[in-house]
Amino acid sequence: MANQKTYYPKAGELTREWVLVDANDRNLGRLATQIATILLGKDKPNYTPGADNGDFVVVINAERVQVTGNKLDDKKYYRHSGYPSGIKSISLREQLKKHPERVLRSAVWGMLPKNRYGRKLMRKLKIYAGPHYPHEAQNPKPLA
């Protein structure tokens, strides 16, 4: 009987790329799915579950992301202060005006594992509301 070993990528074998994603007029959910796939490394042939071999993602124009239907007014984001009756809610429309990067960050976080691995992946996600970003030195390649 043949001995089949599971491949696990070594730290020296990994090549981390920087990917530039323009969120201008892109659907929020579909964009978040693509970003989560890149962060997890599922688009690479050496994908291994639980192994961090994904790329860094830089998202620009997060304020210009699109949603369908009545989500701008119906979708709510909740947070709690920790005090009794300290729950606060904000609509998607208001969140896009005040903190547009939080909208995309929340959507991507919903598609990643909720543990140390997921938090490590979120540190590789850089989101900016406008077209300017401070990562030109990394030469991010645009998402095809």
N, CA, C and O atoms as CSV, one atom per row, in Angstrom:
chain,resi,resn,atom,element,x,y,z
A,1,MET,N,N,0.834,-1.171,0.000
A,1,MET,CA,C,0.000,0.000,0.000
A,1,MET,C,C,0.886,1.245,0.000
A,1,MET,O,O,1.856,1.314,0.755
A,2,ALA,N,N,0.563,2.216,-0.832
A,2,ALA,CA,C,1.366,3.427,-0.963
A,2,ALA,C,C,1.122,4.352,0.228
A,2,ALA,O,O,-0.001,4.495,0.710
A,3,ASN,N,N,2.183,4.960,0.676
A,3,ASN,CA,C,2.088,5.903,1.778
A,3,ASN,C,C,1.838,7.291,1.201
A,3,ASN,O,O,2.727,7.869,0.576
A,4,GLN,N,N,0.645,7.827,1.404
A,4,GLN,CA,C,0.295,9.144,0.873
A,4,GLN,C,C,0.406,10.179,1.976
A,4,GLN,O,O,-0.223,10.059,3.028
A,5,LYS,N,N,1.208,11.186,1.723
A,5,LYS,CA,C,1.422,12.227,2.709
A,5,LYS,C,C,0.649,13.480,2.314
A,5,LYS,O,O,0.484,13.784,1.133
A,6,THR,N,N,0.185,14.192,3.321
A,6,THR,CA,C,-0.503,15.446,3.086
A,6,THR,C,C,0.526,16.541,2.896
A,6,THR,O,O,1.464,16.673,3.681
A,7,TYR,N,N,0.339,17.328,1.840
A,7,TYR,CA,C,1.250,18.434,1.568
A,7,TYR,C,C,0.922,19.597,2.490
A,7,TYR,O,O,-0.238,19.986,2.623
A,8,TYR,N,N,1.943,20.149,3.124
A,8,TYR,CA,C,1.781,21.329,3.957
A,8,TYR,C,C,2.854,22.324,3.549
A,8,TYR,O,O,4.040,22.017,3.665
A,9,PRO,N,N,2.477,23.516,3.070
A,9,PRO,CA,C,3.479,24.458,2.569
A,9,PRO,C,C,4.383,24.983,3.678
A,9,PRO,O,O,3.915,25.308,4.769
A,10,LYS,N,N,5.679,25.065,3.393
A,10,LYS,CA,C,6.651,25.593,4.339
A,10,LYS,C,C,6.690,27.115,4.202
A,10,LYS,O,O,6.255,27.667,3.192
A,11,ALA,N,N,7.208,27.776,5.212
A,11,ALA,CA,C,7.261,29.238,5.202
A,11,ALA,C,C,8.133,29.758,4.060
A,11,ALA,O,O,7.826,30.801,3.482
A,12,GLY,N,N,9.197,29.061,3.731
A,12,GLY,CA,C,10.086,29.493,2.655
A,12,GLY,C,C,9.505,29.288,1.266
A,12,GLY,O,O,9.940,29.933,0.312
A,13,GLU,N,N,8.529,28.399,1.139
A,13,GLU,CA,C,7.927,28.118,-0.173
A,13,GLU,C,C,6.826,29.102,-0.541
A,13,GLU,O,O,6.411,29.169,-1.698
A,14,LEU,N,N,6.347,29.873,0.447
A,14,LEU,CA,C,5.222,30.771,0.199
A,14,LEU,C,C,5.691,32.056,-0.468
A,14,LEU,O,O,6.717,32.625,-0.097
A,15,THR,N,N,4.936,32.497,-1.445
A,15,THR,CA,C,5.178,33.786,-2.080
A,15,THR,C,C,3.936,34.639,-1.868
A,15,THR,O,O,2.851,34.318,-2.354
A,16,ARG,N,N,4.112,35.709,-1.150
A,16,ARG,CA,C,2.989,36.603,-0.864
A,16,ARG,C,C,2.967,37.726,-1.896
A,16,ARG,O,O,3.946,38.454,-2.062
A,17,GLU,N,N,1.862,37.851,-2.570
A,17,GLU,CA,C,1.659,38.926,-3.532
A,17,GLU,C,C,0.827,40.028,-2.872
A,17,GLU,O,O,0.222,39.820,-1.820
A,18,TRP,N,N,0.807,41.178,-3.494
A,18,TRP,CA,C,-0.082,42.268,-3.095
A,18,TRP,C,C,-1.065,42.474,-4.231
A,18,TRP,O,O,-0.666,42.660,-5.380
A,19,VAL,N,N,-2.350,42.443,-3.911
A,19,VAL,CA,C,-3.401,42.561,-4.916
A,19,VAL,C,C,-4.164,43.856,-4.672
A,19,VAL,O,O,-4.564,44.139,-3.543
A,20,LEU,N,N,-4.366,44.641,-5.725
A,20,LEU,CA,C,-5.101,45.886,-5.652
A,20,LEU,C,C,-6.509,45.658,-6.188
A,20,LEU,O,O,-6.679,45.206,-7.320
A,21,VAL,N,N,-7.512,45.968,-5.380
A,21,VAL,CA,C,-8.908,45.780,-5.767
A,21,VAL,C,C,-9.588,47.138,-5.762
A,21,VAL,O,O,-9.564,47.847,-4.756
A,22,ASP,N,N,-10.197,47.500,-6.889
A,22,ASP,CA,C,-10.952,48.739,-6.977
A,22,ASP,C,C,-12.424,48.420,-6.745
A,22,ASP,O,O,-13.028,47.682,-7.524
A,23,ALA,N,N,-13.008,48.970,-5.678
A,23,ALA,CA,C,-14.393,48.663,-5.303
A,23,ALA,C,C,-15.400,49.574,-5.998
A,23,ALA,O,O,-16.588,49.533,-5.678
A,24,ASN,N,N,-14.952,50.380,-6.927
A,24,ASN,CA,C,-15.823,51.331,-7.611
A,24,ASN,C,C,-16.918,50.604,-8.389
A,24,ASN,O,O,-16.626,49.843,-9.312
A,25,ASP,N,N,-18.174,50.839,-8.018
A,25,ASP,CA,C,-19.358,50.252,-8.672
A,25,ASP,C,C,-19.344,48.725,-8.669
A,25,ASP,O,O,-19.850,48.108,-9.606
A,26,ARG,N,N,-18.781,48.110,-7.644
A,26,ARG,CA,C,-18.783,46.657,-7.508
A,26,ARG,C,C,-19.811,46.260,-6.461
A,26,ARG,O,O,-20.042,47.000,-5.505
A,27,ASN,N,N,-20.423,45.108,-6.631
A,27,ASN,CA,C,-21.404,44.602,-5.683
A,27,ASN,C,C,-20.695,44.200,-4.391
A,27,ASN,O,O,-19.661,43.533,-4.431
A,28,LEU,N,N,-21.249,44.604,-3.243
A,28,LEU,CA,C,-20.596,44.406,-1.950
A,28,LEU,C,C,-20.343,42.934,-1.645
A,28,LEU,O,O,-19.219,42.569,-1.301
A,29,GLY,N,N,-21.344,42.090,-1.761
A,29,GLY,CA,C,-21.196,40.683,-1.411
A,29,GLY,C,C,-20.259,39.924,-2.338
A,29,GLY,O,O,-19.454,39.107,-1.890
A,30,ARG,N,N,-20.367,40.198,-3.622
A,30,ARG,CA,C,-19.501,39.497,-4.583
A,30,ARG,C,C,-18.051,39.937,-4.436
A,30,ARG,O,O,-17.132,39.130,-4.576
A,31,LEU,N,N,-17.852,41.209,-4.155
A,31,LEU,CA,C,-16.506,41.715,-3.932
A,31,LEU,C,C,-15.910,41.102,-2.662
A,31,LEU,O,O,-14.742,40.711,-2.649
A,32,ALA,N,N,-16.711,41.020,-1.594
A,32,ALA,CA,C,-16.232,40.439,-0.340
A,32,ALA,C,C,-15.865,38.969,-0.520
A,32,ALA,O,O,-14.908,38.489,0.087
A,33,THR,N,N,-16.620,38.252,-1.351
A,33,THR,CA,C,-16.301,36.848,-1.621
A,33,THR,C,C,-14.956,36.718,-2.323
A,33,THR,O,O,-14.154,35.854,-1.968
A,34,GLN,N,N,-14.702,37.568,-3.315
A,34,GLN,CA,C,-13.423,37.523,-4.021
A,34,GLN,C,C,-12.261,37.853,-3.090
A,34,GLN,O,O,-11.210,37.216,-3.152
A,35,ILE,N,N,-12.454,38.845,-2.231
A,35,ILE,CA,C,-11.395,39.237,-1.303
A,35,ILE,C,C,-11.113,38.112,-0.309
A,35,ILE,O,O,-9.952,37.816,-0.025
A,36,ALA,N,N,-12.161,37.485,0.222
A,36,ALA,CA,C,-11.977,36.382,1.167
A,36,ALA,C,C,-11.254,35.210,0.506
A,36,ALA,O,O,-10.429,34.553,1.141
A,37,THR,N,N,-11.555,34.950,-0.749
A,37,THR,CA,C,-10.881,33.871,-1.477
A,37,THR,C,C,-9.390,34.151,-1.622
A,37,THR,O,O,-8.568,33.248,-1.468
A,38,ILE,N,N,-9.044,35.396,-1.917
A,38,ILE,CA,C,-7.628,35.761,-2.061
A,38,ILE,C,C,-6.919,35.690,-0.710
A,38,ILE,O,O,-5.797,35.190,-0.629
A,39,LEU,N,N,-7.561,36.183,0.350
A,39,LEU,CA,C,-6.941,36.145,1.679
A,39,LEU,C,C,-6.689,34.721,2.145
A,39,LEU,O,O,-5.654,34.437,2.749
A,40,LEU,N,N,-7.632,33.821,1.868
A,40,LEU,CA,C,-7.486,32.424,2.282
A,40,LEU,C,C,-6.491,31.663,1.397
A,40,LEU,O,O,-5.985,30.615,1.799
A,41,GLY,N,N,-6.211,32.178,0.210
A,41,GLY,CA,C,-5.309,31.499,-0.710
A,41,GLY,C,C,-5.994,30.431,-1.534
A,41,GLY,O,O,-5.321,29.577,-2.111
A,42,LYS,N,N,-7.316,30.457,-1.607
A,42,LYS,CA,C,-8.050,29.426,-2.349
A,42,LYS,C,C,-7.865,29.559,-3.851
A,42,LYS,O,O,-8.206,28.640,-4.595
A,43,ASP,N,N,-7.337,30.673,-4.307
A,43,ASP,CA,C,-7.111,30.854,-5.731
A,43,ASP,C,C,-5.753,30.305,-6.174
A,43,ASP,O,O,-5.410,30.387,-7.353
A,44,LYS,N,N,-4.989,29.753,-5.252
A,44,LYS,CA,C,-3.661,29.219,-5.571
A,44,LYS,C,C,-3.702,27.702,-5.658
A,44,LYS,O,O,-4.519,27.068,-4.990
A,45,PRO,N,N,-2.839,27.113,-6.467
A,45,PRO,CA,C,-2.841,25.650,-6.590
A,45,PRO,C,C,-2.340,24.924,-5.346
A,45,PRO,O,O,-2.655,23.748,-5.161
A,46,ASN,N,N,-1.566,25.594,-4.485
A,46,ASN,CA,C,-1.058,24.940,-3.271
A,46,ASN,C,C,-1.904,25.278,-2.056
A,46,ASN,O,O,-1.377,25.347,-0.945
A,47,TYR,N,N,-3.211,25.491,-2.237
A,47,TYR,CA,C,-4.108,25.806,-1.124
A,47,TYR,C,C,-4.151,24.642,-0.152
A,47,TYR,O,O,-4.331,23.489,-0.545
A,48,THR,N,N,-3.982,24.963,1.131
A,48,THR,CA,C,-4.090,23.988,2.204
A,48,THR,C,C,-4.983,24.577,3.276
A,48,THR,O,O,-4.700,25.669,3.770
A,49,PRO,N,N,-6.056,23.893,3.654
A,49,PRO,CA,C,-6.930,24.441,4.696
A,49,PRO,C,C,-6.174,24.639,6.010
A,49,PRO,O,O,-5.455,23.749,6.463
A,50,GLY,N,N,-6.342,25.797,6.603
A,50,GLY,CA,C,-5.695,26.087,7.870
A,50,GLY,C,C,-4.294,26.629,7.757
A,50,GLY,O,O,-3.717,27.056,8.757
A,51,ALA,N,N,-3.723,26.622,6.553
A,51,ALA,CA,C,-2.385,27.163,6.344
A,51,ALA,C,C,-2.513,28.530,5.682
A,51,ALA,O,O,-3.242,28.686,4.702
A,52,ASP,N,N,-1.815,29.503,6.213
A,52,ASP,CA,C,-1.921,30.863,5.697
A,52,ASP,C,C,-1.002,31.024,4.497
A,52,ASP,O,O,0.181,31.325,4.652
A,53,ASN,N,N,-1.544,30.824,3.301
A,53,ASN,CA,C,-0.754,31.044,2.084
A,53,ASN,C,C,-1.449,32.028,1.152
A,53,ASN,O,O,-1.213,32.013,-0.056
A,54,GLY,N,N,-2.307,32.885,1.707
A,54,GLY,CA,C,-3.010,33.882,0.916
A,54,GLY,C,C,-2.175,35.126,0.695
A,54,GLY,O,O,-1.067,35.255,1.217
A,55,ASP,N,N,-2.724,36.033,-0.082
A,55,ASP,CA,C,-2.029,37.260,-0.446
A,55,ASP,C,C,-2.560,38.439,0.360
A,55,ASP,O,O,-3.606,38.353,1.005
A,56,PHE,N,N,-1.814,39.544,0.310
A,56,PHE,CA,C,-2.268,40.799,0.888
A,56,PHE,C,C,-3.247,41.447,-0.089
A,56,PHE,O,O,-3.076,41.337,-1.303
A,57,VAL,N,N,-4.259,42.114,0.432
A,57,VAL,CA,C,-5.265,42.753,-0.421
A,57,VAL,C,C,-5.387,44.216,-0.018
A,57,VAL,O,O,-5.569,44.537,1.156
A,58,VAL,N,N,-5.284,45.104,-1.016
A,58,VAL,CA,C,-5.478,46.535,-0.825
A,58,VAL,C,C,-6.745,46.915,-1.590
A,58,VAL,O,O,-6.821,46.727,-2.804
A,59,VAL,N,N,-7.735,47.447,-0.880
A,59,VAL,CA,C,-8.997,47.837,-1.495
A,59,VAL,C,C,-9.079,49.353,-1.504
A,59,VAL,O,O,-8.897,49.998,-0.472
A,60,ILE,N,N,-9.355,49.924,-2.680
A,60,ILE,CA,C,-9.528,51.368,-2.793
A,60,ILE,C,C,-10.960,51.672,-3.231
A,60,ILE,O,O,-11.663,50.797,-3.738
A,61,ASN,N,N,-11.376,52.902,-3.032
A,61,ASN,CA,C,-12.732,53.370,-3.371
A,61,ASN,C,C,-13.820,52.568,-2.660
A,61,ASN,O,O,-14.833,52.220,-3.267
A,62,ALA,N,N,-13.616,52.278,-1.389
A,62,ALA,CA,C,-14.608,51.514,-0.628
A,62,ALA,C,C,-15.907,52.294,-0.467
A,62,ALA,O,O,-16.963,51.692,-0.269
A,63,GLU,N,N,-15.852,53.604,-0.547
A,63,GLU,CA,C,-17.061,54.417,-0.399
A,63,GLU,C,C,-17.984,54.317,-1.602
A,63,GLU,O,O,-19.136,54.744,-1.524
A,64,ARG,N,N,-17.504,53.761,-2.721
A,64,ARG,CA,C,-18.302,53.694,-3.940
A,64,ARG,C,C,-18.828,52.297,-4.230
A,64,ARG,O,O,-19.211,52.000,-5.362
A,65,VAL,N,N,-18.850,51.434,-3.211
A,65,VAL,CA,C,-19.358,50.076,-3.372
A,65,VAL,C,C,-20.885,50.133,-3.537
A,65,VAL,O,O,-21.541,51.019,-2.991
A,66,GLN,N,N,-21.435,49.188,-4.288
A,66,GLN,CA,C,-22.869,49.176,-4.590
A,66,GLN,C,C,-23.554,48.024,-3.869
A,66,GLN,O,O,-22.935,47.000,-3.582
A,67,VAL,N,N,-24.847,48.204,-3.579
A,67,VAL,CA,C,-25.682,47.132,-3.044
A,67,VAL,C,C,-26.988,47.129,-3.826
A,67,VAL,O,O,-27.356,48.138,-4.428
A,68,THR,N,N,-27.689,46.003,-3.819
A,68,THR,CA,C,-28.932,45.894,-4.561
A,68,THR,C,C,-30.119,45.986,-3.620
A,68,THR,O,O,-29.980,45.821,-2.408
A,69,GLY,N,N,-31.273,46.248,-4.183
A,69,GLY,CA,C,-32.502,46.262,-3.405
A,69,GLY,C,C,-32.561,47.431,-2.437
A,69,GLY,O,O,-32.023,48.504,-2.709
A,70,ASN,N,N,-33.217,47.215,-1.306
A,70,ASN,CA,C,-33.404,48.252,-0.286
A,70,ASN,C,C,-32.387,48.140,0.845
A,70,ASN,O,O,-32.634,48.622,1.950
A,71,LYS,N,N,-31.245,47.509,0.577
A,71,LYS,CA,C,-30.279,47.261,1.643
A,71,LYS,C,C,-29.716,48.541,2.253
A,71,LYS,O,O,-29.332,48.541,3.422
A,72,LEU,N,N,-29.658,49.632,1.487
A,72,LEU,CA,C,-29.102,50.868,2.041
A,72,LEU,C,C,-29.861,51.327,3.277
A,72,LEU,O,O,-29.265,51.887,4.197
A,73,ASP,N,N,-31.168,51.097,3.310
A,73,ASP,CA,C,-31.958,51.517,4.463
A,73,ASP,C,C,-32.332,50.355,5.377
A,73,ASP,O,O,-32.511,50.557,6.578
A,74,ASP,N,N,-32.454,49.143,4.836
A,74,ASP,CA,C,-32.908,48.001,5.633
A,74,ASP,C,C,-31.788,47.332,6.414
A,74,ASP,O,O,-32.018,46.858,7.527
A,75,LYS,N,N,-30.574,47.282,5.856
A,75,LYS,CA,C,-29.466,46.591,6.522
A,75,LYS,C,C,-28.938,47.445,7.668
A,75,LYS,O,O,-28.666,48.633,7.494
A,76,LYS,N,N,-28.798,46.839,8.830
A,76,LYS,CA,C,-28.334,47.539,10.026
A,76,LYS,C,C,-27.041,46.913,10.535
A,76,LYS,O,O,-26.827,45.707,10.413
A,77,TYR,N,N,-26.191,47.749,11.104
A,77,TYR,CA,C,-24.982,47.299,11.777
A,77,TYR,C,C,-25.164,47.615,13.262
A,77,TYR,O,O,-25.521,48.733,13.630
A,78,TYR,N,N,-24.916,46.626,14.097
A,78,TYR,CA,C,-25.137,46.770,15.536
A,78,TYR,C,C,-23.816,46.742,16.287
A,78,TYR,O,O,-22.869,46.063,15.892
A,79,ARG,N,N,-23.777,47.502,17.390
A,79,ARG,CA,C,-22.648,47.439,18.314
A,79,ARG,C,C,-23.189,47.647,19.718
A,79,ARG,O,O,-24.253,48.236,19.907
A,80,HIS,N,N,-22.448,47.160,20.692
A,80,HIS,CA,C,-22.913,47.246,22.073
A,80,HIS,C,C,-21.813,47.854,22.921
A,80,HIS,O,O,-20.642,47.500,22.786
A,81,SER,N,N,-22.205,48.787,23.810
A,81,SER,CA,C,-21.236,49.487,24.642
A,81,SER,C,C,-20.777,48.647,25.823
A,81,SER,O,O,-19.743,48.944,26.422
A,82,GLY,N,N,-21.527,47.600,26.172
A,82,GLY,CA,C,-21.204,46.799,27.334
A,82,GLY,C,C,-22.070,47.151,28.530
A,82,GLY,O,O,-22.074,46.427,29.525
A,83,TYR,N,N,-22.792,48.238,28.447
A,83,TYR,CA,C,-23.687,48.653,29.514
A,83,TYR,C,C,-25.110,48.169,29.223
A,83,TYR,O,O,-25.441,47.900,28.067
A,84,PRO,N,N,-25.952,48.053,30.245
A,84,PRO,CA,C,-27.338,47.672,30.002
A,84,PRO,C,C,-28.013,48.646,29.037
A,84,PRO,O,O,-27.838,49.861,29.137
A,85,SER,N,N,-28.770,48.104,28.122
A,85,SER,CA,C,-29.452,48.842,27.044
A,85,SER,C,C,-28.479,49.704,26.248
A,85,SER,O,O,-28.830,50.799,25.810
A,86,GLY,N,N,-27.272,49.216,26.062
A,86,GLY,CA,C,-26.246,49.976,25.351
A,86,GLY,C,C,-26.101,49.581,23.901
A,86,GLY,O,O,-25.055,49.832,23.303
A,87,ILE,N,N,-27.130,48.962,23.306
A,87,ILE,CA,C,-27.030,48.547,21.918
A,87,ILE,C,C,-27.347,49.725,21.011
A,87,ILE,O,O,-28.300,50.467,21.249
A,88,LYS,N,N,-26.547,49.887,19.983
A,88,LYS,CA,C,-26.742,50.966,19.023
A,88,LYS,C,C,-26.766,50.360,17.634
A,88,LYS,O,O,-26.101,49.357,17.373
A,89,SER,N,N,-27.535,50.969,16.741
A,89,SER,CA,C,-27.600,50.474,15.367
A,89,SER,C,C,-27.407,51.637,14.412
A,89,SER,O,O,-27.716,52.786,14.727
A,90,ILE,N,N,-26.892,51.313,13.246
A,90,ILE,CA,C,-26.668,52.306,12.193
A,90,ILE,C,C,-27.003,51.630,10.874
A,90,ILE,O,O,-26.692,50.455,10.680
A,91,SER,N,N,-27.628,52.356,9.977
A,91,SER,CA,C,-28.004,51.773,8.686
A,91,SER,C,C,-26.796,51.744,7.763
A,91,SER,O,O,-25.792,52.413,8.008
A,92,LEU,N,N,-26.908,50.968,6.712
A,92,LEU,CA,C,-25.822,50.847,5.734
A,92,LEU,C,C,-25.548,52.189,5.069
A,92,LEU,O,O,-24.391,52.526,4.818
A,93,ARG,N,N,-26.581,52.950,4.783
A,93,ARG,CA,C,-26.400,54.260,4.149
A,93,ARG,C,C,-25.565,55.184,5.031
A,93,ARG,O,O,-24.651,55.850,4.544
A,94,GLU,N,N,-25.876,55.228,6.337
A,94,GLU,CA,C,-25.125,56.078,7.262
A,94,GLU,C,C,-23.708,55.567,7.458
A,94,GLU,O,O,-22.768,56.354,7.565
A,95,GLN,N,N,-23.556,54.244,7.505
A,95,GLN,CA,C,-22.227,53.647,7.692
A,95,GLN,C,C,-21.330,53.946,6.487
A,95,GLN,O,O,-20.132,54.183,6.650
A,96,LEU,N,N,-21.903,53.937,5.281
A,96,LEU,CA,C,-21.119,54.263,4.094
A,96,LEU,C,C,-20.685,55.726,4.103
A,96,LEU,O,O,-19.613,56.054,3.595
A,97,LYS,N,N,-21.502,56.605,4.671
A,97,LYS,CA,C,-21.123,58.023,4.757
A,97,LYS,C,C,-20.026,58.246,5.796
A,97,LYS,O,O,-19.050,58.949,5.534
A,98,LYS,N,N,-20.191,57.636,6.991
A,98,LYS,CA,C,-19.262,57.880,8.092
A,98,LYS,C,C,-17.986,57.041,7.993
A,98,LYS,O,O,-16.882,57.583,8.048
A,99,HIS,N,N,-18.135,55.722,7.845
A,99,HIS,CA,C,-16.992,54.812,7.858
A,99,HIS,C,C,-17.153,53.772,6.742
A,99,HIS,O,O,-17.527,52.634,7.028
A,100,PRO,N,N,-16.883,54.128,5.484
A,100,PRO,CA,C,-17.116,53.171,4.384
A,100,PRO,C,C,-16.221,51.937,4.451
A,100,PRO,O,O,-16.602,50.880,3.949
A,101,GLU,N,N,-15.044,52.047,5.057
A,101,GLU,CA,C,-14.164,50.874,5.125
A,101,GLU,C,C,-14.707,49.813,6.067
A,101,GLU,O,O,-14.413,48.631,5.891
A,102,ARG,N,N,-15.499,50.211,7.070
A,102,ARG,CA,C,-16.067,49.239,8.003
A,102,ARG,C,C,-17.106,48.339,7.339
A,102,ARG,O,O,-17.282,47.191,7.745
A,103,VAL,N,N,-17.789,48.852,6.326
A,103,VAL,CA,C,-18.806,48.061,5.625
A,103,VAL,C,C,-18.148,46.866,4.943
A,103,VAL,O,O,-18.595,45.730,5.095
A,104,LEU,N,N,-17.093,47.131,4.198
A,104,LEU,CA,C,-16.404,46.046,3.484
A,104,LEU,C,C,-15.674,45.129,4.453
A,104,LEU,O,O,-15.637,43.916,4.244
A,105,ARG,N,N,-15.089,45.691,5.514
A,105,ARG,CA,C,-14.398,44.863,6.508
A,105,ARG,C,C,-15.371,43.891,7.176
A,105,ARG,O,O,-15.027,42.733,7.413
A,106,SER,N,N,-16.572,44.353,7.476
A,106,SER,CA,C,-17.580,43.504,8.093
A,106,SER,C,C,-18.030,42.398,7.144
A,106,SER,O,O,-18.231,41.259,7.567
A,107,ALA,N,N,-18.188,42.728,5.870
A,107,ALA,CA,C,-18.621,41.735,4.887
A,107,ALA,C,C,-17.558,40.652,4.687
A,107,ALA,O,O,-17.887,39.471,4.573
A,108,VAL,N,N,-16.286,41.051,4.645
A,108,VAL,CA,C,-15.208,40.067,4.465
A,108,VAL,C,C,-15.060,39.218,5.724
A,108,VAL,O,O,-14.853,38.008,5.627
A,109,TRP,N,N,-15.164,39.833,6.910
A,109,TRP,CA,C,-15.031,39.091,8.157
A,109,TRP,C,C,-16.118,38.028,8.275
A,109,TRP,O,O,-15.888,36.970,8.860
A,110,GLY,N,N,-17.288,38.296,7.730
A,110,GLY,CA,C,-18.368,37.316,7.761
A,110,GLY,C,C,-18.070,36.074,6.950
A,110,GLY,O,O,-18.732,35.051,7.130
A,111,MET,N,N,-17.090,36.135,6.061
A,111,MET,CA,C,-16.749,35.007,5.190
A,111,MET,C,C,-15.457,34.310,5.606
A,111,MET,O,O,-14.992,33.414,4.901
A,112,LEU,N,N,-14.877,34.697,6.722
A,112,LEU,CA,C,-13.638,34.095,7.206
A,112,LEU,C,C,-13.898,33.349,8.507
A,112,LEU,O,O,-14.902,33.605,9.171
A,113,PRO,N,N,-13.006,32.425,8.885
A,113,PRO,CA,C,-13.172,31.721,10.154
A,113,PRO,C,C,-13.062,32.676,11.335
A,113,PRO,O,O,-12.277,33.624,11.304
A,114,LYS,N,N,-13.847,32.425,12.368
A,114,LYS,CA,C,-13.874,33.297,13.550
A,114,LYS,C,C,-12.935,32.748,14.625
A,114,LYS,O,O,-13.387,32.285,15.673
A,115,ASN,N,N,-11.630,32.800,14.362
A,115,ASN,CA,C,-10.636,32.320,15.310
A,115,ASN,C,C,-9.321,33.064,15.055
A,115,ASN,O,O,-9.311,34.070,14.345
A,116,ARG,N,N,-8.209,32.578,15.631
A,116,ARG,CA,C,-6.920,33.244,15.449
A,116,ARG,C,C,-6.524,33.314,13.990
A,116,ARG,O,O,-5.952,34.308,13.541
A,117,TYR,N,N,-6.828,32.260,13.250
A,117,TYR,CA,C,-6.496,32.212,11.824
A,117,TYR,C,C,-7.230,33.318,11.062
A,117,TYR,O,O,-6.632,34.001,10.230
A,118,GLY,N,N,-8.513,33.493,11.342
A,118,GLY,CA,C,-9.287,34.535,10.683
A,118,GLY,C,C,-8.788,35.926,11.027
A,118,GLY,O,O,-8.735,36.797,10.159
A,119,ARG,N,N,-8.420,36.147,12.285
A,119,ARG,CA,C,-7.891,37.449,12.690
A,119,ARG,C,C,-6.550,37.723,12.021
A,119,ARG,O,O,-6.245,38.863,11.672
A,120,LYS,N,N,-5.755,36.678,11.844
A,120,LYS,CA,C,-4.477,36.837,11.146
A,120,LYS,C,C,-4.704,37.215,9.686
A,120,LYS,O,O,-3.974,38.039,9.135
A,121,LEU,N,N,-5.709,36.616,9.064
A,121,LEU,CA,C,-6.023,36.949,7.676
A,121,LEU,C,C,-6.527,38.380,7.549
A,121,LEU,O,O,-6.206,39.062,6.576
A,122,MET,N,N,-7.308,38.842,8.513
A,122,MET,CA,C,-7.846,40.209,8.454
A,122,MET,C,C,-6.743,41.260,8.545
A,122,MET,O,O,-6.915,42.374,8.049
A,123,ARG,N,N,-5.615,40.926,9.169
A,123,ARG,CA,C,-4.508,41.873,9.243
A,123,ARG,C,C,-3.857,42.080,7.881
A,123,ARG,O,O,-3.133,43.056,7.684
A,124,LYS,N,N,-4.107,41.164,6.934
A,124,LYS,CA,C,-3.548,41.315,5.587
A,124,LYS,C,C,-4.479,42.091,4.660
A,124,LYS,O,O,-4.177,42.247,3.476
A,125,LEU,N,N,-5.605,42.579,5.180
A,125,LEU,CA,C,-6.572,43.335,4.390
A,125,LEU,C,C,-6.431,44.818,4.710
A,125,LEU,O,O,-6.553,45.223,5.867
A,126,LYS,N,N,-6.174,45.623,3.688
A,126,LYS,CA,C,-6.033,47.074,3.841
A,126,LYS,C,C,-7.140,47.733,3.018
A,126,LYS,O,O,-7.208,47.542,1.803
A,127,ILE,N,N,-8.008,48.508,3.675
A,127,ILE,CA,C,-9.151,49.119,3.011
A,127,ILE,C,C,-9.057,50.635,3.129
A,127,ILE,O,O,-8.789,51.172,4.203
A,128,TYR,N,N,-9.282,51.320,1.999
A,128,TYR,CA,C,-9.233,52.776,1.962
A,128,TYR,C,C,-10.483,53.298,1.273
A,128,TYR,O,O,-10.927,52.737,0.272
A,129,ALA,N,N,-11.052,54.381,1.814
A,129,ALA,CA,C,-12.301,54.927,1.304
A,129,ALA,C,C,-12.115,55.559,-0.067
A,129,ALA,O,O,-12.992,55.443,-0.923
A,130,GLY,N,N,-11.002,56.215,-0.284
A,130,GLY,CA,C,-10.769,56.913,-1.542
A,130,GLY,C,C,-9.794,56.179,-2.448
A,130,GLY,O,O,-9.445,55.024,-2.201
A,131,PRO,N,N,-9.352,56.872,-3.513
A,131,PRO,CA,C,-8.462,56.219,-4.489
A,131,PRO,C,C,-6.992,56.202,-4.085
A,131,PRO,O,O,-6.186,55.563,-4.761
A,132,HIS,N,N,-6.614,56.889,-2.996
A,132,HIS,CA,C,-5.203,56.965,-2.603
A,132,HIS,C,C,-4.894,55.939,-1.525
A,132,HIS,O,O,-5.701,55.718,-0.622
A,133,TYR,N,N,-3.723,55.310,-1.619
A,133,TYR,CA,C,-3.299,54.306,-0.659
A,133,TYR,C,C,-1.786,54.381,-0.491
A,133,TYR,O,O,-1.095,54.750,-1.441
A,134,PRO,N,N,-1.241,54.044,0.685
A,134,PRO,CA,C,0.193,54.185,0.942
A,134,PRO,C,C,1.025,52.934,0.656
A,134,PRO,O,O,2.077,52.749,1.268
A,135,HIS,N,N,0.581,52.082,-0.251
A,135,HIS,CA,C,1.290,50.825,-0.496
A,135,HIS,C,C,1.849,50.739,-1.917
A,135,HIS,O,O,1.915,49.649,-2.485
A,136,GLU,N,N,2.251,51.869,-2.497
A,136,GLU,CA,C,2.808,51.839,-3.852
A,136,GLU,C,C,4.131,51.078,-3.895
A,136,GLU,O,O,4.472,50.488,-4.921
A,137,ALA,N,N,4.881,51.087,-2.789
A,137,ALA,CA,C,6.195,50.432,-2.756
A,137,ALA,C,C,6.084,48.929,-2.925
A,137,ALA,O,O,7.035,48.292,-3.379
A,138,GLN,N,N,4.925,48.334,-2.564
A,138,GLN,CA,C,4.737,46.890,-2.682
A,138,GLN,C,C,4.315,46.486,-4.091
A,138,GLN,O,O,4.207,45.293,-4.374
A,139,ASN,N,N,4.077,47.436,-4.968
A,139,ASN,CA,C,3.653,47.185,-6.358
A,139,ASN,C,C,2.469,46.212,-6.423
A,139,ASN,O,O,2.604,45.118,-6.972
A,140,PRO,N,N,1.324,46.593,-5.875
A,140,PRO,CA,C,0.176,45.676,-5.940
A,140,PRO,C,C,-0.311,45.521,-7.373
A,140,PRO,O,O,-0.424,46.496,-8.116
A,141,LYS,N,N,-0.594,44.288,-7.745
A,141,LYS,CA,C,-1.109,44.036,-9.088
A,141,LYS,C,C,-2.632,44.132,-9.055
A,141,LYS,O,O,-3.259,43.645,-8.113
A,142,PRO,N,N,-3.236,44.752,-10.069
A,142,PRO,CA,C,-4.697,44.884,-10.075
A,142,PRO,C,C,-5.381,43.544,-10.222
A,142,PRO,O,O,-4.883,42.648,-10.905
A,143,LEU,N,N,-6.527,43.413,-9.576
A,143,LEU,CA,C,-7.316,42.184,-9.677
A,143,LEU,C,C,-7.907,42.104,-11.065
A,143,LEU,O,O,-8.499,43.066,-11.555
A,144,ALA,N,N,-7.747,40.955,-11.699
A,144,ALA,CA,C,-8.242,40.783,-13.077
A,144,ALA,C,C,-9.749,40.710,-13.103
A,144,ALA,O,O,-10.341,40.566,-14.173
